[in-house]
Amino acid sequence: MKTVLKNSQVGDVLFDDGIITKIGGNIDSPGAEEIDCTGKYVLPGVIDAHVHFRSPGHEEKEDWESGSRAALMGGVTTVFDMPNTNPQTTTLDALEEKRALAKAKSLVNFGLFFGGTGRNLEEVKRAQGIVGVKVYMGATTGQTVDETSDFMDGLLRDLFESTEKVVAIHAEDESLIRKHSETYHDENAPEIHSLIRNDSVALSATKRAVHLAKKYGGNLHVCHVSTKKELELLSKYPDVTCEVTPHHLFFTVSDYSRLGNFVKTNPPIRSKNDVDALWEGIRNGLVSFVATDHAPHLRSEKELGYWDAPAGVPGVEFALPLMLDSVNKGRLRMEDVVRLMCEGPANVYGIRGKGFLKEGYDADITVADMDISREVRNEDVVSKCGWTPYSGMTLRGWPVMTFVGGVLMMDGREIVSGNKGKEVVF
């Protein structure tokens, strides 16, 4: 079916059978459905390259259907899921199990990470169609690690030498985490999370990974960079890519007093000085892209004491509105949003046919209205967890239509199709 989006800020956009066929002013295509986008922005579909949709194993928190519905509400057309599910995606059988779940239930396009454990190198080599290999250098929700530096160095060396795929790291030094945990083991305030996993924890792991990537020629990507010191290090290594999350851009340690464990996440929220450095990094091009690290947990879990409450916050639903609001406030340009949320992940991971509005590319498209102002409310959250740390914020600039493969999936905050997404091709 032919569709033309008329009078948008980029001109008319015509797509047919899921492919963009023409972009320009005043396209006349007989038989095409015309959709009026006057005064709105037509953007490439957002790619969220870091989500935890919790399936298989923790469907009480999220599953592929609920997570992809939340993605559509946020203008996201493609997601990349991380391997710390149950079972973990560290075997070929587990990969195929998750692939089958996503194909059956996801309303958005998807890609899957494979976990590197140091004991599954042969399966890493044989894994087909994966986004990349995820390595956890520090323990986090659903993932434990060997704390020895020799083990981690050997794991990264083997991966860098044996695969051309992107090796994406969770960069926290496990030995330092355990040391600091002993220091604060008698305290129970959420604020200690940013002390236990302080900036030295992140810098130590990032520095080690960068050194090994340079030594062995690895294709390294640093997930959820959160500190000024990490960015200063990475500025010296332009071949190493990195991402930043919305929660590290919009929260600081001062928010623990208001939100407690609801902003407990790994790596933790940081100082205003770090947040300012992250904003500068995304404006000057040092940060490759923004990804949410969408990690939903139940309210009842977050209401536990500090040591028992899991780390992670949901984000896939509100990342684009947060960034659009930043455009309206003059903090970013619209070109920055497209670079950070569409083009960046497509370039880093080599995604075929996505991330750009170009003729011949997939018709994954988000239409945004920069004049809509809306308060974020927990009761409106689509994610199965039913809450968001952004509740109470009023944001101006929201996605109003989301097309996946040329099919209108979200229209005016309503999911209007049950069409399934497809696995991405690299």
C-alpha positions in Angstrom: 0.0 0.0 0.0 1.3 3.4 -1.0 1.3 6.2 1.6 2.5 9.8 1.4 3.1 12.0 4.4 2.2 15.5 3.2 3.6 18.9 4.1 6.0 17.9 6.8 9.1 19.8 7.8 11.2 17.7 5.4 8.8 17.8 2.5 6.5 15.0 1.4 7.6 11.4 2.1 6.2 8.6 -0.1 6.6 4.9 0.8 5.3 1.8 -0.7 5.4 -1.8 0.5 7.5 -0.8 3.5 10.2 1.1 1.5 10.7 4.9 1.2 10.4 5.5 -2.6 10.5 9.3 -2.8 11.2 12.4 -0.7 10.5 15.9 -1.9 8.1 18.7 -2.1 4.5 18.2 -3.1 4.6 14.5 -4.2 1.6 13.5 -6.3 1.1 9.7 -6.3 -2.2 8.5 -7.6 -3.8 5.9 -5.4 -1.7 6.7 -2.4 -3.2 7.3 1.0 -2.4 10.9 2.0 -1.7 11.7 5.7 -1.5 15.4 6.7 1.6 16.2 8.6 1.5 19.9 8.3 3.7 21.6 10.9 5.0 18.3 12.2 8.4 16.7 12.0 8.9 13.4 10.1 11.8 11.6 11.6 13.5 8.3 11.0 12.1 5.7 13.4 14.0 5.8 16.7 16.4 2.9 17.4 16.8 2.0 21.0 19.9 0.0 21.0 19.8 -1.1 24.7 16.7 -2.6 26.3 15.8 -5.3 28.7 12.4 -6.7 27.7 12.8 -9.4 30.4 11.6 -12.3 28.3 12.1 -15.2 28.8 12.1 -15.5 32.5 10.7 -12.4 34.1 7.5 -11.7 32.2 5.9 -10.3 35.3 8.1 -7.2 34.7 7.9 -7.0 30.9 7.5 -9.1 27.8 8.0 -8.6 24.1 4.4 -7.5 23.5 4.2 -5.0 26.4 7.7 -3.7 25.9 7.2 -3.2 22.1 3.9 -1.4 22.8 5.7 1.0 25.1 8.3 1.4 22.4 5.7 2.4 19.8 4.2 5.0 22.2 7.7 6.5 22.4 8.3 6.6 18.7 10.7 3.7 18.8 10.6 1.3 15.8 13.6 -0.9 16.6 15.0 -2.3 19.8 18.1 -4.3 20.7 17.6 -6.7 23.7 20.3 -7.5 26.2 21.3 -11.1 27.2 20.6 -11.1 30.9 17.3 -12.9 30.8 16.5 -16.3 32.2 18.0 -18.3 30.7 20.7 -15.9 29.8 21.3 -15.5 26.0 24.7 -17.2 26.1 24.0 -20.4 24.2 22.7 -21.0 20.7 19.6 -22.7 22.1 18.8 -19.7 24.3 19.4 -17.4 21.4 16.9 -19.3 19.2 14.4 -19.4 22.1 14.5 -15.6 22.5 14.4 -15.1 18.7 11.2 -17.1 18.5 9.6 -15.1 21.3 10.5 -11.8 19.7 9.2 -12.9 16.2 5.9 -14.0 17.7 5.2 -11.1 19.9 7.2 -7.9 19.1 5.3 -5.1 17.4 8.6 -3.4 16.6 11.8 -4.5 14.8 14.4 -6.1 17.0 17.9 -7.3 17.3 19.5 -9.6 19.9 22.7 -9.4 21.8 24.7 -12.5 22.7 26.4 -12.7 26.1 30.1 -13.4 26.4 31.0 -15.4 29.5 34.6 -16.5 28.9 33.4 -20.0 28.6 31.3 -19.9 25.4 33.7 -18.6 22.8 32.9 -21.3 20.3 29.2 -20.5 20.5 29.9 -16.7 20.1 31.7 -17.6 16.9 28.7 -19.6 15.6 26.0 -17.2 16.6 24.2 -15.8 13.5 22.4 -12.5 13.1 23.3 -11.1 16.5 23.8 -7.3 17.2 27.0 -7.9 19.0 28.5 -9.5 22.1 27.7 -8.1 25.5 30.2 -8.3 28.4 29.4 -7.4 31.9 32.6 -6.3 33.7 30.6 -5.7 36.9 27.6 -7.5 38.4 24.2 -6.1 37.7 20.6 -7.3 37.9 20.4 -10.8 36.5 24.1 -11.1 35.8 27.0 -12.1 38.0 30.7 -12.0 37.0 34.0 -13.4 37.9 35.7 -10.5 39.8 39.3 -11.3 38.9 41.0 -8.9 36.5 42.9 -11.8 34.8 39.6 -13.5 33.9 38.1 -10.4 32.5 41.2 -9.5 30.5 41.3 -13.0 29.0 37.6 -12.8 28.1 37.9 -9.5 26.3 41.2 -10.6 24.6 39.6 -13.7 23.3 36.5 -11.8 22.0 38.6 -9.0 20.4 40.8 -11.6 18.6 38.0 -13.9 17.4 35.0 -11.8 16.4 34.5 -8.7 14.2 31.2 -8.0 15.9 30.9 -5.1 18.3 31.8 -6.0 21.8 29.5 -3.9 24.1 30.6 -3.6 27.7 29.0 -2.8 31.0 32.0 -1.0 32.3 32.1 -1.3 36.1 35.1 -2.8 38.0 33.7 -5.7 40.1 36.6 -5.8 42.5 36.1 -2.2 43.4 32.3 -2.7 43.8 32.9 -5.5 46.3 35.5 -3.4 48.2 33.2 -0.4 48.5 30.2 -2.6 49.4 32.1 -3.8 52.5 32.7 -0.2 53.5 29.0 0.7 53.4 27.5 -2.7 54.3 25.9 -1.3 57.5 24.1 1.5 55.7 20.7 1.2 53.9 20.1 4.6 52.2 19.8 4.5 48.4 22.3 7.4 48.2 25.2 4.9 49.0 24.7 3.3 45.6 26.5 6.2 43.9 29.3 5.8 46.5 29.7 2.1 46.1 29.8 2.4 42.3 31.6 5.7 42.2 33.3 7.2 39.1 36.5 5.3 39.8 34.6 2.1 39.4 33.4 3.1 35.9 36.8 4.6 34.9 38.8 1.6 35.9 36.8 -0.8 33.8 36.5 1.5 30.8 40.3 2.1 30.9 41.0 -1.6 31.0 38.6 -2.4 28.1 40.0 0.4 25.9 43.6 -0.7 26.5 42.7 -4.3 25.5 40.7 -3.1 22.4 43.7 -1.1 21.2 46.1 -4.0 22.0 44.1 -6.7 20.2 42.2 -4.7 17.6 38.8 -5.0 19.0 35.6 -3.3 18.0 34.6 -1.8 21.4 31.4 0.0 22.4 31.0 1.4 26.0 27.4 1.2 27.2 25.7 3.8 29.4 28.7 6.1 30.0 27.9 8.2 33.1 31.0 10.2 34.1 33.1 13.1 33.0 36.2 11.0 33.5 35.1 8.3 31.1 34.3 10.9 28.4 37.7 12.5 28.9 39.3 9.1 28.4 37.2 8.2 25.4 37.9 11.6 23.7 41.5 10.2 23.1 40.1 7.1 21.3 37.8 8.1 18.5 37.5 4.5 17.3 35.7 3.5 20.5 32.0 4.3 20.5 29.8 5.0 23.4 26.2 5.6 24.5 24.5 7.7 27.2 21.1 7.1 28.8 18.3 9.6 29.4 18.4 8.9 33.2 22.0 9.9 33.3 21.1 13.1 31.5 18.1 14.1 33.6 18.8 12.9 37.1 21.6 13.6 39.6 22.4 12.3 43.1 20.1 15.0 44.5 17.1 13.0 43.2 17.7 10.1 45.7 16.0 12.2 48.3 12.8 12.3 46.2 12.9 9.0 44.3 15.0 6.7 46.4 15.4 3.2 44.9 13.3 4.3 41.9 16.4 5.8 40.5 18.7 3.0 41.6 20.4 1.9 38.5 23.8 0.5 37.3 25.9 2.5 36.7 24.3 4.9 39.2 23.2 8.5 38.7 25.9 11.0 39.2 26.8 14.6 40.1 25.7 17.6 38.3 29.2 18.1 37.1 29.0 14.6 35.4 25.6 15.4 33.9 26.8 18.6 32.4 29.8 16.8 30.9 27.4 14.2 29.3 25.3 17.0 27.8 28.4 18.6 26.3 29.5 15.2 25.0 26.2 14.6 23.1 26.3 18.1 21.7 29.9 17.9 20.5 29.6 14.5 18.9 31.7 12.5 21.4 28.7 10.4 22.4 27.7 8.1 19.5 24.0 7.7 20.5 21.4 7.8 23.2 19.9 4.5 24.4 17.6 3.9 27.3 18.9 0.8 29.1 15.1 0.2 29.6 15.1 -2.1 32.7 11.7 -2.4 34.3 11.1 -3.7 37.7 7.9 -4.0 39.8 7.0 -1.3 42.3 7.0 -3.8 45.1 10.7 -4.7 44.3 11.7 -1.0 44.2 10.1 -0.4 47.6 12.3 -2.9 49.3 15.4 -1.8 51.3 18.4 -0.6 49.4 20.3 -3.9 49.4 17.3 -5.9 48.2 15.9 -3.5 45.6 17.0 -4.3 42.1 18.8 -1.8 39.9 17.3 -0.4 36.7 14.7 2.0 35.5 12.3 1.9 32.5 12.8 4.4 29.7 11.8 3.3 26.2 8.5 5.1 26.4 9.8 8.6 27.3 13.3 9.0 25.8 12.2 10.7 22.6 9.8 13.1 24.4 12.6 14.0 26.8 14.9 14.8 23.9 12.2 16.7 21.9 11.5 18.8 25.0 15.2 19.6 25.1 15.0 20.8 21.6 12.1 23.1 22.5 14.2 24.4 25.5 17.2 25.1 23.2 19.4 22.5 24.7 19.6 20.5 21.5 18.8 20.9 17.8 16.5 18.5 16.0 19.5 17.4 13.9 21.1 16.3 17.2 18.1 14.2 18.1 18.1 12.4 14.8 21.9 11.8 15.0 21.7 10.5 18.6 18.5 8.4 18.3 18.4 7.2 14.7 21.6 7.6 12.7 24.0 6.9 15.6 23.0 3.4 16.5 22.5 2.5 12.8 26.1 3.5 12.1 27.7 1.9 15.1 26.0 -1.5 14.5 25.8 -1.4 10.7 22.1 -1.8 10.5 20.8 -2.3 7.0 18.1 0.1 5.7 17.4 1.9 9.0 18.2 5.1 10.8 17.8 7.5 7.9 15.1 9.1 5.8 16.4 8.0 2.4 14.9 6.6 -0.7 15.4 2.8 -0.7 15.4 2.7 3.1 12.8 1.0 5.3 9.7 3.0 6.1 10.3 3.0 9.8 9.1 6.5 10.6 8.2 8.6 13.6 6.0 11.7 13.3 6.5 14.3 16.1 4.4 17.3 17.1 6.6 19.8 18.8 3.7 21.8 20.2 2.0 19.1 22.3 2.7 19.6 26.0 1.8 16.7 28.3 2.6 15.7 31.9 4.2 12.3 32.4 2.0 10.2 34.7 2.5 6.8 36.2 -1.1 5.9 35.4 -0.4 6.4 31.6 2.6 4.2 31.5 2.3 1.3 28.9 5.3 -0.7 30.1 4.1 -3.6 32.3 6.0 -2.2 35.3 3.5 0.7 35.5 5.8 3.4 36.7 8.4 5.8 35.5 11.0 8.0 37.3 10.0 10.8 34.9 6.4 11.0 36.4 5.5 14.6 37.2 7.6 16.1 34.4 5.8 18.2 31.8 7.3 17.7 28.4 6.7 19.6 25.2 7.2 17.6 22.0 5.7 14.1 21.6 5.5 11.4 18.9 2.1 11.3 17.4 2.5 8.5 14.8 4.9 5.6 14.6 5.2 3.5 11.4 7.1 0.2 11.3 7.8 -1.2 7.9 5.3 1.3 6.4 2.5 0.2 8.7 0.9 2.8 11.0 1.3 1.2 14.4 0.7 4.1 16.8 -1.6 7.0 16.1 -2.4 9.6 18.7 -1.3 7.5 21.7 -3.3 4.5 20.5 -1.9 1.2 19.2 -3.8 0.8 15.9 -2.2 -2.4 14.5 -1.0 -5.8 15.7 1.4 -6.2 12.8 4.7 -7.8 13.9 8.1 -6.3 13.6 11.1 -8.1 11.9 14.6 -9.0 13.0 17.1 -6.4 11.7 19.8 -7.3 9.2 23.4 -6.1 9.6 
